[in-house]
Amino acid sequence: MNLEETSRYINNLYKKRGVSRKEYIESTELKKFGSVIDEDVSRMIQVLFMLTRPRKVLEIGTSIGYSTVSMATIVKEYGGKITTIEYDENVAEQAIKNFERFGVAENIEVKIGDARKILPQIESNEFDAIFQDVGDKKLYPVLFDDCLRILKQDGLLLAEDTLFPVMDRFKKYCNELVVPINKFNEIVANDPRLESTLLSIGDGLTVAIKK
């Protein structure tokens, strides 16, 4: 099965649903920012949120807020809130403009800064769901313990780009992308506190439940 062809087919089926990634990016004033999730990943997260209905969500890595808006359109239906962390102040400011444009700003709190400093300040068992898509992939294994600590029992842990180790276009960035993501994947797969799997959608989406 050709995964690229499959992805195009699926995205074409759902092109009239949800927020168009292409249109979102084109309508964003800022043109230099980190990558955003693919539409199939956005839809998967929305389905998972509709099933689990998390009221307090933490996102690590906002970029221009495409994933944040996708999640917020679901959680606002039942009064949920999203806290999102972005390191780059200029990118965060653009994301806030996008939140206002899509009418979800009231459901989102933006924290600007280094997740390595912000997460330790959060109380244990604080969030119902955590979505990690931080630009610096070396932080994935570094942030893992804190993510698990602040995630509630039966909480949902999601991580984007977790198939980088088997994607040819990323292998040349071995130490920056492949090694830390592979380490993170092994940690998740072997942690007895989690029930998890890795989905081959987008650039890989890890889905885990804290037991």
C-alpha positions as CSV (number, residue, x, y, z in Angstrom):
1,M,0.0,0.0,0.0
2,N,1.3,3.4,-1.0
3,L,1.0,5.6,2.2
4,E,1.3,8.9,0.3
5,E,-1.5,7.9,-2.1
6,T,-3.6,6.6,0.8
7,S,-3.1,9.9,2.7
8,R,-4.2,11.9,-0.4
9,Y,-7.3,9.8,-0.8
10,I,-8.3,10.1,2.9
11,N,-7.6,13.9,3.0
12,N,-9.7,14.4,-0.2
13,L,-12.6,12.5,1.4
14,Y,-12.6,14.9,4.4
15,K,-11.6,18.1,2.6
16,K,-14.9,19.8,3.5
17,R,-14.6,18.9,7.2
18,G,-12.6,20.8,9.9
19,V,-10.0,23.4,9.4
20,S,-8.0,23.3,6.2
21,R,-4.3,23.1,7.0
22,K,-3.4,24.7,3.7
23,E,-5.8,27.6,4.1
24,Y,-4.7,28.0,7.8
25,I,-1.1,28.4,6.8
26,E,-1.8,30.7,3.8
27,S,-4.0,33.0,6.0
28,T,-1.3,33.3,8.6
29,E,0.7,36.6,8.4
30,L,3.9,35.2,9.9
31,K,5.7,33.0,7.3
32,K,8.7,31.7,9.3
33,F,7.6,29.1,11.9
34,G,7.9,25.5,12.9
35,S,6.0,22.8,11.1
36,V,2.3,22.0,12.0
37,I,0.5,18.7,12.2
38,D,-1.0,17.0,9.1
39,E,-4.8,17.0,8.7
40,D,-5.1,13.2,9.3
41,V,-3.3,13.7,12.7
42,S,-5.7,16.6,13.5
43,R,-8.7,14.5,12.8
44,M,-7.4,11.6,14.9
45,I,-6.8,13.9,17.9
46,Q,-10.3,15.3,17.5
47,V,-11.8,11.8,17.5
48,L,-9.8,10.8,20.5
49,F,-10.9,14.0,22.3
50,M,-14.5,13.4,21.5
51,L,-14.2,9.9,23.0
52,T,-12.3,10.9,26.2
53,R,-13.6,14.5,26.6
54,P,-10.5,15.9,28.4
55,R,-11.3,19.1,30.2
56,K,-7.7,20.2,30.9
57,V,-5.3,19.8,28.0
58,L,-1.6,20.7,27.8
59,E,0.1,21.2,24.4
60,I,3.9,21.5,24.3
61,G,4.8,23.3,21.1
62,T,2.2,25.7,19.7
63,S,3.8,26.9,16.5
64,I,1.1,29.1,14.7
65,G,-1.6,27.2,16.6
66,Y,-3.1,24.9,13.9
67,S,-3.1,21.9,16.2
68,T,-4.3,24.1,19.1
69,V,-7.3,25.4,17.1
70,S,-8.1,21.8,16.0
71,M,-8.2,20.6,19.6
72,A,-10.0,23.8,20.9
73,T,-12.9,23.4,18.5
74,I,-13.7,20.1,20.3
75,V,-13.0,21.0,23.9
76,K,-15.0,24.3,23.7
77,E,-18.1,22.2,23.1
78,Y,-18.0,20.9,26.7
79,G,-16.2,23.7,28.4
80,G,-12.6,22.3,28.2
81,K,-9.5,24.4,28.3
82,I,-6.1,24.2,26.6
83,T,-2.8,25.4,28.0
84,T,-0.2,25.6,25.2
85,I,3.6,26.3,25.6
86,E,5.6,28.0,22.9
87,Y,9.3,29.0,23.1
88,D,9.3,31.6,20.3
89,E,7.5,34.8,21.4
90,N,6.9,36.0,17.8
91,V,5.3,32.7,16.8
92,A,3.2,32.7,20.0
93,E,1.9,36.2,19.2
94,Q,0.8,35.0,15.8
95,A,-0.9,31.9,17.2
96,I,-2.9,34.2,19.6
97,K,-4.1,36.2,16.6
98,N,-5.2,33.0,14.9
99,F,-7.0,31.8,18.1
100,E,-9.0,35.1,18.1
101,R,-9.7,34.7,14.3
102,F,-11.1,31.2,14.8
103,G,-13.1,32.2,17.9
104,V,-11.4,29.8,20.4
105,A,-9.2,32.3,22.3
106,E,-11.3,32.1,25.4
107,N,-10.5,28.3,25.6
108,I,-6.8,28.7,25.3
109,E,-4.0,29.9,27.7
110,V,-0.7,30.6,26.1
111,K,2.6,30.2,28.1
112,I,5.7,31.6,26.4
113,G,9.0,30.0,27.5
114,D,11.0,26.9,27.9
115,A,9.0,23.8,28.6
116,R,11.9,22.4,30.6
117,K,11.3,25.2,33.1
118,I,7.5,25.4,32.9
119,L,6.6,21.7,33.4
120,P,8.4,21.3,36.8
121,Q,6.2,24.1,38.2
122,I,3.0,22.3,37.3
123,E,1.4,20.2,40.0
124,S,1.1,16.4,39.6
125,N,-2.0,14.9,38.1
126,E,-3.0,18.3,36.6
127,F,-4.0,17.4,33.0
128,D,-6.4,15.0,31.4
129,A,-4.5,15.0,28.1
130,I,-1.0,16.1,26.9
131,F,0.0,16.7,23.3
132,Q,3.7,17.0,22.6
133,D,4.9,18.5,19.3
134,V,7.9,20.6,20.5
135,G,10.2,21.8,17.7
136,D,13.4,20.6,19.4
137,K,12.9,16.8,19.2
138,K,15.8,16.3,21.7
139,L,13.3,17.4,24.4
140,Y,10.9,14.5,23.8
141,P,12.7,12.0,26.2
142,V,13.8,14.9,28.4
143,L,10.2,16.0,29.1
144,F,8.8,12.5,29.4
145,D,9.0,12.1,33.2
146,D,7.4,15.4,33.9
147,C,4.7,14.8,31.3
148,L,3.8,11.5,33.0
149,R,3.9,13.1,36.4
150,I,1.4,15.9,35.5
151,L,-0.9,13.6,33.6
152,K,-3.9,12.2,35.5
153,Q,-4.6,8.5,35.7
154,D,-6.5,7.4,32.6
155,G,-5.1,10.5,30.9
156,L,-4.2,10.7,27.2
157,L,-0.6,11.2,26.2
158,L,-0.1,12.1,22.5
159,A,3.2,12.8,20.7
160,E,3.7,13.9,17.0
161,D,6.5,13.0,14.6
162,T,7.4,9.7,16.2
163,L,8.1,7.9,13.0
164,F,11.1,10.1,12.1
165,P,13.5,7.2,12.8
166,V,12.1,5.3,9.8
167,M,11.5,8.2,7.4
168,D,14.3,8.6,4.9
169,R,14.1,12.4,4.6
170,F,14.9,12.7,8.3
171,K,17.7,10.1,8.7
172,K,20.4,12.7,7.8
173,Y,19.5,14.6,10.9
174,C,20.3,11.5,13.0
175,N,21.4,13.1,16.3
176,E,18.9,16.0,16.1
177,L,15.8,13.9,15.2
178,V,16.3,10.2,14.9
179,V,18.2,9.4,18.1
180,P,16.0,11.4,20.5
181,I,12.7,10.3,18.9
182,N,13.8,6.6,18.9
183,K,14.8,6.9,22.6
184,F,11.4,8.5,23.4
185,N,9.6,5.7,21.5
186,E,11.5,3.0,23.4
187,I,10.7,4.7,26.7
188,V,7.0,4.9,25.9
189,A,6.8,1.3,24.5
190,N,8.5,-0.2,27.6
191,D,6.9,1.9,30.4
192,P,4.6,-0.4,32.4
193,R,2.5,2.7,33.5
194,L,1.3,3.2,29.9
195,E,-0.8,1.4,27.4
196,S,0.3,2.7,24.0
197,T,0.7,2.3,20.3
198,L,2.3,4.3,17.4
199,L,0.0,5.1,14.5
200,S,1.4,5.5,11.0
201,I,-0.5,8.7,10.2
202,G,1.2,12.0,9.4
203,D,4.8,11.7,10.5
204,G,3.8,9.3,13.2
205,L,1.4,9.8,16.2
206,T,2.0,8.1,19.5
207,V,-1.1,7.4,21.5
208,A,-0.8,6.3,25.1
209,I,-3.1,6.0,28.2
210,K,-1.7,6.4,31.7
211,K,-2.8,3.3,33.6
